[in-house]
Amino acid sequence: MAGLVWGGALVSLCGVAALVWCIVYVMRLRRADIDEAEMRAKMQKAVLVNFAALAVSTLGLMLVIVGLFLR
């Protein structure tokens, strides 16, 4: 069960890293001098990655909790 906990922690950290990437990506977009249509397209990409990162983090935390309950 320790593998489940550590694996879940690793999955959760990957999700958090993707969330940090989203924050940095959007900050760079806001500073860039691009038109609104291009900004919207790039922001849609960031939103999709953000949702995926949240899902991965949630799954990782679920794995950690399951591993702790089964211990």
MOPAC internal coordinates of N, CA, C and O (Angstrom, degrees):
PM7 1SCF
backbone

  N    0.0000 0     0.00 0     0.00 0    0    0    0
  C    1.4451 1     0.00 0     0.00 0    1    0    0
  C    1.5195 1   111.97 1     0.00 0    2    1    0
  O    1.2310 1   120.58 1   158.81 1    3    2    1
  N    1.3139 1   116.49 1   -21.19 1    3    2    1
  C    1.4605 1   118.93 1   177.92 1    5    3    2
  C    1.5326 1   110.56 1   -64.06 1    6    5    3
  O    1.2310 1   120.98 1   146.26 1    7    6    5
  N    1.3281 1   115.74 1   -33.74 1    7    6    5
  C    1.4584 1   119.40 1   177.63 1    9    7    6
  C    1.5130 1   112.18 1   -64.66 1   10    9    7
  O    1.2310 1   120.82 1   145.09 1   11   10    9
  N    1.3282 1   116.03 1   -34.91 1   11   10    9
  C    1.4586 1   120.71 1   178.19 1   13   11   10
  C    1.5281 1   110.62 1   -66.94 1   14   13   11
  O    1.2310 1   120.93 1   139.84 1   15   14   13
  N    1.3229 1   115.83 1   -40.16 1   15   14   13
  C    1.4684 1   120.23 1   179.17 1   17   15   14
  C    1.5236 1   110.22 1   -66.86 1   18   17   15
  O    1.2310 1   120.62 1   131.07 1   19   18   17
  N    1.3253 1   116.42 1   -48.93 1   19   18   17
  C    1.4681 1   118.95 1  -178.52 1   21   19   18
  C    1.5192 1   112.19 1   -68.38 1   22   21   19
  O    1.2310 1   120.45 1   143.24 1   23   22   21
  N    1.3112 1   116.75 1   -36.76 1   23   22   21
  C    1.4636 1   120.02 1   176.09 1   25   23   22
  C    1.5223 1   111.45 1   -64.00 1   26   25   23
  O    1.2310 1   120.80 1   137.78 1   27   26   25
  N    1.3241 1   116.08 1   -42.22 1   27   26   25
  C    1.4557 1   120.42 1   176.96 1   29   27   26
  C    1.5178 1   112.04 1   -63.94 1   30   29   27
  O    1.2310 1   120.85 1   141.44 1   31   30   29
  N    1.3328 1   115.98 1   -38.56 1   31   30   29
  C    1.4703 1   119.40 1   177.53 1   33   31   30
  C    1.5233 1   110.62 1   -64.59 1   34   33   31
  O    1.2310 1   120.50 1   140.68 1   35   34   33
  N    1.3221 1   116.64 1   -39.32 1   35   34   33
  C    1.4630 1   120.30 1   178.59 1   37   35   34
  C    1.5282 1   111.11 1   -66.10 1   38   37   35
  O    1.2310 1   120.41 1   137.25 1   39   38   37
  N    1.3222 1   116.82 1   -42.75 1   39   38   37
  C    1.4701 1   120.91 1   177.95 1   41   39   38
  C    1.5226 1   109.83 1   -62.43 1   42   41   39
  O    1.2310 1   120.71 1   137.02 1   43   42   41
  N    1.3235 1   116.26 1   -42.98 1   43   42   41
  C    1.4611 1   120.74 1  -179.74 1   45   43   42
  C    1.5288 1   110.81 1   -64.13 1   46   45   43
  O    1.2310 1   120.26 1   139.13 1   47   46   45
  N    1.3198 1   117.11 1   -40.87 1   47   46   45
  C    1.4713 1   120.11 1   178.20 1   49   47   46
  C    1.5268 1   111.75 1   -65.65 1   50   49   47
  O    1.2310 1   120.19 1   145.69 1   51   50   49
  N    1.3178 1   117.24 1   -34.31 1   51   50   49
  C    1.4758 1   119.80 1   175.24 1   53   51   50
  C    1.5256 1   110.41 1   -63.36 1   54   53   51
  O    1.2310 1   120.38 1   140.11 1   55   54   53
  N    1.3145 1   116.89 1   -39.89 1   55   54   53
  C    1.4565 1   120.75 1   176.94 1   57   55   54
  C    1.5172 1   112.16 1   -64.89 1   58   57   55
  O    1.2310 1   120.57 1   139.09 1   59   58   57
  N    1.3156 1   116.51 1   -40.91 1   59   58   57
  C    1.4680 1   120.44 1   178.32 1   61   59   58
  C    1.5307 1   110.28 1   -65.79 1   62   61   59
  O    1.2310 1   120.46 1   141.48 1   63   62   61
  N    1.3340 1   116.73 1   -38.52 1   63   62   61
  C    1.4695 1   119.65 1   177.28 1   65   63   62
  C    1.5253 1   110.72 1   -62.84 1   66   65   63
  O    1.2310 1   120.22 1   141.56 1   67   66   65
  N    1.3156 1   117.19 1   -38.44 1   67   66   65
  C    1.4640 1   120.32 1   177.52 1   69   67   66
  C    1.5298 1   110.70 1   -67.33 1   70   69   67
  O    1.2310 1   120.09 1   144.81 1   71   70   69
  N    1.3265 1   117.44 1   -35.19 1   71   70   69
  C    1.4673 1   120.22 1   175.93 1   73   71   70
  C    1.5254 1   111.04 1   -64.40 1   74   73   71
  O    1.2310 1   120.58 1   139.03 1   75   74   73
  N    1.3166 1   116.49 1   -40.97 1   75   74   73
  C    1.4661 1   119.97 1   177.04 1   77   75   74
  C    1.5244 1   110.20 1   -63.90 1   78   77   75
  O    1.2310 1   120.30 1   140.85 1   79   78   77
  N    1.3390 1   117.03 1   -39.15 1   79   78   77
  C    1.4589 1   120.17 1   177.29 1   81   79   78
  C    1.5226 1   109.85 1   -60.33 1   82   81   79
  O    1.2310 1   120.34 1   137.91 1   83   82   81
  N    1.3326 1   116.96 1   -42.09 1   83   82   81
  C    1.4711 1   120.61 1   179.20 1   85   83   82
  C    1.5225 1   111.02 1   -60.31 1   86   85   83
  O    1.2310 1   120.39 1   136.50 1   87   86   85
  N    1.3152 1   116.85 1   -43.50 1   87   86   85
  C    1.4650 1   120.62 1  -179.83 1   89   87   86
  C    1.5167 1   110.51 1   -61.81 1   90   89   87
  O    1.2310 1   120.40 1   132.79 1   91   90   89
  N    1.3246 1   116.83 1   -47.21 1   91   90   89
  C    1.4724 1   120.47 1  -179.79 1   93   91   90
  C    1.5212 1   110.73 1   -64.63 1   94   93   91
  O    1.2310 1   120.12 1   138.93 1   95   94   93
  N    1.3218 1   117.38 1   -41.07 1   95   94   93
  C    1.4585 1   122.18 1  -179.36 1   97   95   94
  C    1.5244 1   111.26 1   -61.21 1   98   97   95
  O    1.2310 1   120.59 1   134.19 1   99   98   97
  N    1.3288 1   116.48 1   -45.81 1   99   98   97
  C    1.4663 1   120.35 1  -179.04 1  101   99   98
  C    1.5221 1   110.79 1   -69.07 1  102  101   99
  O    1.2310 1   119.87 1   142.92 1  103  102  101
  N    1.3201 1   117.86 1   -37.08 1  103  102  101
  C    1.4709 1   119.76 1   177.26 1  105  103  102
  C    1.5234 1   110.65 1   -62.38 1  106  105  103
  O    1.2310 1   120.52 1   139.61 1  107  106  105
  N    1.3261 1   116.61 1   -40.39 1  107  106  105
  C    1.4714 1   119.92 1   177.56 1  109  107  106
  C    1.5286 1   111.00 1   -66.93 1  110  109  107
  O    1.2310 1   120.57 1   141.86 1  111  110  109
  N    1.3239 1   116.52 1   -38.14 1  111  110  109
  C    1.4637 1   119.79 1   178.40 1  113  111  110
  C    1.5272 1   111.35 1   -63.11 1  114  113  111
  O    1.2310 1   120.74 1   138.52 1  115  114  113
  N    1.3098 1   116.19 1   -41.48 1  115  114  113
  C    1.4688 1   119.64 1  -177.89 1  117  115  114
  C    1.5307 1   110.98 1   -65.48 1  118  117  115
  O    1.2310 1   120.29 1   148.77 1  119  118  117
  N    1.3177 1   117.06 1   -31.23 1  119  118  117
  C    1.4705 1   120.35 1   179.48 1  121  119  118
  C    1.5215 1   112.65 1   -81.54 1  122  121  119
  O    1.2310 1   120.47 1   158.58 1  123  122  121
  N    1.3281 1   116.70 1   -21.42 1  123  122  121
  C    1.4602 1   120.82 1  -177.46 1  125  123  122
  C    1.5327 1   109.99 1   -73.61 1  126  125  123
  O    1.2310 1   121.26 1   -29.00 1  127  126  125
  N    1.3047 1   115.19 1   151.00 1  127  126  125
  C    1.4633 1   121.22 1   179.17 1  129  127  126
  C    1.5229 1   108.53 1   -99.58 1  130  129  127
  O    1.2310 1   120.88 1   -97.11 1  131  130  129
  N    1.3513 1   115.92 1    82.89 1  131  130  129
  C    1.4591 1   120.87 1  -179.80 1  133  131  130
  C    1.5246 1   109.14 1  -127.16 1  134  133  131
  O    1.2310 1   121.39 1   -20.83 1  135  134  133
  N    1.3385 1   114.95 1   159.17 1  135  134  133
  C    1.4660 1   118.69 1  -177.98 1  137  135  134
  C    1.5316 1   111.26 1   -74.30 1  138  137  135
  O    1.2310 1   120.96 1   -11.92 1  139  138  137
  N    1.3176 1   115.77 1   168.08 1  139  138  137
  C    1.4598 1   121.31 1  -171.70 1  141  139  138
  C    1.5262 1   112.69 1   -66.17 1  142  141  139
  O    1.2310 1   119.88 1   141.97 1  143  142  141
  N    1.3193 1   117.84 1   -38.03 1  143  142  141
  C    1.4673 1   120.91 1  -178.45 1  145  143  142
  C    1.5314 1   110.76 1   -64.20 1  146  145  143
  O    1.2310 1   120.92 1   135.79 1  147  146  145
  N    1.3135 1   115.85 1   -44.21 1  147  146  145
  C    1.4657 1   119.74 1   178.63 1  149  147  146
  C    1.5321 1   110.75 1   -67.16 1  150  149  147
  O    1.2310 1   120.95 1   142.28 1  151  150  149
  N    1.3302 1   115.78 1   -37.72 1  151  150  149
  C    1.4608 1   120.12 1   177.97 1  153  151  150
  C    1.5316 1   110.47 1   -61.94 1  154  153  151
  O    1.2310 1   120.33 1   136.82 1  155  154  153
  N    1.3328 1   116.97 1   -43.18 1  155  154  153
  C    1.4664 1   120.49 1   179.48 1  157  155  154
  C    1.5246 1   111.38 1   -62.43 1  158  157  155
  O    1.2310 1   120.48 1   137.24 1  159  158  157
  N    1.3190 1   116.69 1   -42.76 1  159  158  157
  C    1.4625 1   120.54 1  -179.60 1  161  159  158
  C    1.5270 1   110.89 1   -62.61 1  162  161  159
  O    1.2310 1   120.70 1   136.84 1  163  162  161
  N    1.3149 1   116.27 1   -43.16 1  163  162  161
  C    1.4618 1   119.78 1  -179.58 1  165  163  162
  C    1.5308 1   111.92 1   -72.07 1  166  165  163
  O    1.2310 1   120.46 1   147.61 1  167  166  165
  N    1.3256 1   116.72 1   -32.39 1  167  166  165
  C    1.4618 1   119.67 1   177.44 1  169  167  166
  C    1.5210 1   110.86 1   -69.71 1  170  169  167
  O    1.2310 1   120.04 1   146.10 1  171  170  169
  N    1.3409 1   117.53 1   -33.90 1  171  170  169
  C    1.4595 1   119.98 1   176.48 1  173  171  170
  C    1.5228 1   110.70 1   -62.22 1  174  173  171
  O    1.2310 1   120.52 1   141.96 1  175  174  173
  N    1.3284 1   116.61 1   -38.04 1  175  174  173
  C    1.4599 1   120.78 1   176.06 1  177  175  174
  C    1.5288 1   109.70 1   -62.50 1  178  177  175
  O    1.2310 1   120.24 1   136.24 1  179  178  177
  N    1.3136 1   117.15 1   -43.76 1  179  178  177
  C    1.4574 1   121.18 1  -179.53 1  181  179  178
  C    1.5291 1   111.15 1   -64.62 1  182  181  179
  O    1.2310 1   120.11 1   142.53 1  183  182  181
  N    1.3267 1   117.40 1   -37.47 1  183  182  181
  C    1.4609 1   120.80 1   179.14 1  185  183  182
  C    1.5285 1   110.42 1   -66.03 1  186  185  183
  O    1.2310 1   120.12 1   137.43 1  187  186  185
  N    1.3186 1   117.37 1   -42.57 1  187  186  185
  C    1.4615 1   120.40 1   178.46 1  189  187  186
  C    1.5254 1   111.41 1   -62.72 1  190  189  187
  O    1.2310 1   120.53 1   135.51 1  191  190  189
  N    1.3145 1   116.59 1   -44.49 1  191  190  189
  C    1.4653 1   120.08 1   178.50 1  193  191  190
  C    1.5266 1   109.82 1   -64.91 1  194  193  191
  O    1.2310 1   120.41 1   142.59 1  195  194  193
  N    1.3295 1   116.82 1   -37.41 1  195  194  193
  C    1.4530 1   120.77 1   179.38 1  197  195  194
  C    1.5281 1   111.12 1   -62.32 1  198  197  195
  O    1.2310 1   120.22 1   132.87 1  199  198  197
  N    1.3326 1   117.19 1   -47.13 1  199  198  197
  C    1.4658 1   120.41 1   178.45 1  201  199  198
  C    1.5334 1   110.90 1   -62.20 1  202  201  199
  O    1.2310 1   120.41 1   137.25 1  203  202  201
  N    1.3154 1   116.82 1   -42.75 1  203  202  201
  C    1.4607 1   120.05 1   179.01 1  205  203  202
  C    1.5257 1   110.83 1   -63.06 1  206  205  203
  O    1.2310 1   120.35 1   138.96 1  207  206  205
  N    1.3376 1   116.93 1   -41.04 1  207  206  205
  C    1.4561 1   120.83 1   179.40 1  209  207  206
  C    1.5254 1   111.24 1   -64.73 1  210  209  207
  O    1.2310 1   120.46 1   139.87 1  211  210  209
  N    1.3161 1   116.74 1   -40.13 1  211  210  209
  C    1.4630 1   119.79 1   176.57 1  213  211  210
  C    1.5234 1   111.38 1   -63.46 1  214  213  211
  O    1.2310 1   120.47 1   139.82 1  215  214  213
  N    1.3233 1   116.71 1   -40.18 1  215  214  213
  C    1.4602 1   120.56 1   178.72 1  217  215  214
  C    1.5264 1   111.02 1   -65.24 1  218  217  215
  O    1.2310 1   120.37 1   137.10 1  219  218  217
  N    1.3203 1   116.90 1   -42.90 1  219  218  217
  C    1.4654 1   120.64 1   179.53 1  221  219  218
  C    1.5245 1   110.27 1   -64.42 1  222  221  219
  O    1.2310 1   120.23 1   136.94 1  223  222  221
  N    1.3199 1   117.17 1   -43.06 1  223  222  221
  C    1.4632 1   120.32 1   177.98 1  225  223  222
  C    1.5236 1   111.17 1   -61.67 1  226  225  223
  O    1.2310 1   120.49 1   138.28 1  227  226  225
  N    1.3105 1   116.67 1   -41.72 1  227  226  225
  C    1.4629 1   120.80 1   179.18 1  229  227  226
  C    1.5207 1   111.32 1   -64.32 1  230  229  227
  O    1.2310 1   120.37 1   136.35 1  231  230  229
  N    1.3195 1   116.89 1   -43.65 1  231  230  229
  C    1.4623 1   119.73 1   177.96 1  233  231  230
  C    1.5213 1   111.38 1   -62.88 1  234  233  231
  O    1.2310 1   120.65 1   140.31 1  235  234  233
  N    1.3181 1   116.36 1   -39.69 1  235  234  233
  C    1.4651 1   119.82 1   177.68 1  237  235  234
  C    1.5135 1   112.04 1   -63.12 1  238  237  235
  O    1.2310 1   120.42 1   137.25 1  239  238  237
  N    1.3132 1   116.80 1   -42.75 1  239  238  237
  C    1.4616 1   119.81 1   177.93 1  241  239  238
  C    1.5196 1   111.54 1   -66.33 1  242  241  239
  O    1.2310 1   120.15 1   144.65 1  243  242  241
  N    1.3303 1   117.31 1   -35.35 1  243  242  241
  C    1.4681 1   119.96 1   175.47 1  245  243  242
  C    1.5220 1   111.01 1   -63.22 1  246  245  243
  O    1.2310 1   120.57 1   138.49 1  247  246  245
  N    1.3234 1   116.52 1   -41.51 1  247  246  245
  C    1.4640 1   119.61 1   177.63 1  249  247  246
  C    1.5224 1   111.24 1   -61.76 1  250  249  247
  O    1.2310 1   120.33 1   139.36 1  251  250  249
  N    1.3091 1   116.98 1   -40.64 1  251  250  249
  C    1.4634 1   120.71 1   178.34 1  253  251  250
  C    1.5246 1   110.14 1   -61.98 1  254  253  251
  O    1.2310 1   120.36 1   133.85 1  255  254  253
  N    1.3166 1   116.91 1   -46.15 1  255  254  253
  C    1.4733 1   120.83 1  -178.59 1  257  255  254
  C    1.5260 1   110.74 1   -64.60 1  258  257  255
  O    1.2310 1   119.93 1   136.85 1  259  258  257
  N    1.3239 1   117.73 1   -43.15 1  259  258  257
  C    1.4618 1   120.95 1   177.91 1  261  259  258
  C    1.5185 1   109.82 1   -61.90 1  262  261  259
  O    1.2310 1   120.52 1   136.24 1  263  262  261
  N    1.3094 1   116.62 1   -43.76 1  263  262  261
  C    1.4725 1   120.13 1   178.63 1  265  263  262
  C    1.5147 1   112.61 1   -61.66 1  266  265  263
  O    1.2310 1   120.35 1   142.34 1  267  266  265
  N    1.3248 1   116.93 1   -37.66 1  267  266  265
  C    1.4659 1   119.89 1   178.57 1  269  267  266
  C    1.5246 1   111.58 1   -71.24 1  270  269  267
  O    1.2310 1   119.92 1   142.65 1  271  270  269
  N    1.3219 1   117.76 1   -37.35 1  271  270  269
  C    1.4673 1   120.63 1   177.94 1  273  271  270
  C    1.5411 1   111.35 1   -67.34 1  274  273  271
  O    1.2310 1   120.39 1   142.86 1  275  274  273
  N    1.3204 1   116.87 1   -37.14 1  275  274  273
  C    1.4622 1   120.28 1  -178.19 1  277  275  274
  C    1.5152 1   113.21 1   -80.53 1  278  277  275
  O    1.2310 1   119.95 1   172.65 1  279  278  277
  N    1.2838 1   117.71 1    -7.35 1  279  278  277
  C    1.4642 1   121.51 1  -177.57 1  281  279  278
  C    1.4696 1   112.78 1   -70.41 1  282  281  279
  O    1.2310 1   120.10 1   180.00 1  283  282  281

